[in-house]
Amino acid sequence: MIRFVFDILLFFLPFILYFGWAKFVNRRLEASGGTWEDAPIAWLIVAGLILCGIGITATALMSGEGSDPGKTYYPPRYENGRVVPSEVR
């Protein structure tokens, strides 16, 4: 769940930064006749997707799970009335 929230935050980070900057310079936008419709939405989406990709890649590379190539992963299983947790052997 934390990873999902982190990915969502990374995606919306360019939007938050852009609209924060636009709010900060709102007086200049109003004086020049600019509107919120002038926002570069396509570039913000691309930047958000790139940040998500970087975050997912960094998480996969730094998580440490599955880092032992010679070992085998055994998923959780139900044995003798109890759940045996997953393990790497």
C-alpha positions, 0 to 999 in steps of 0.5 A: 500500500505504501508503494502505491501511495509513493507511486501516486505521489511521484506521478502528481509531483510535477502537477503540484510543483507546476500549480504551486509555481503558477499560484505563486506567479498568479499576479503575472498570469492575470496581468498578461491575460494567461489562464489556467488552461495554458498549463502544459498538461501533456508535459506534466503527464509525461514528467509524472510517468517518468518519475513513476518509472524511476520510482518503480525501478529504484524500488525494484533495484533497492528492495533486496528481495530476490537478490540471491540468484542461487536460492529458491522462493517458496510462497506461503502455504497451508500445512497442518492447520496453520499458515507457513510463511514464505521463505527463500532457501 
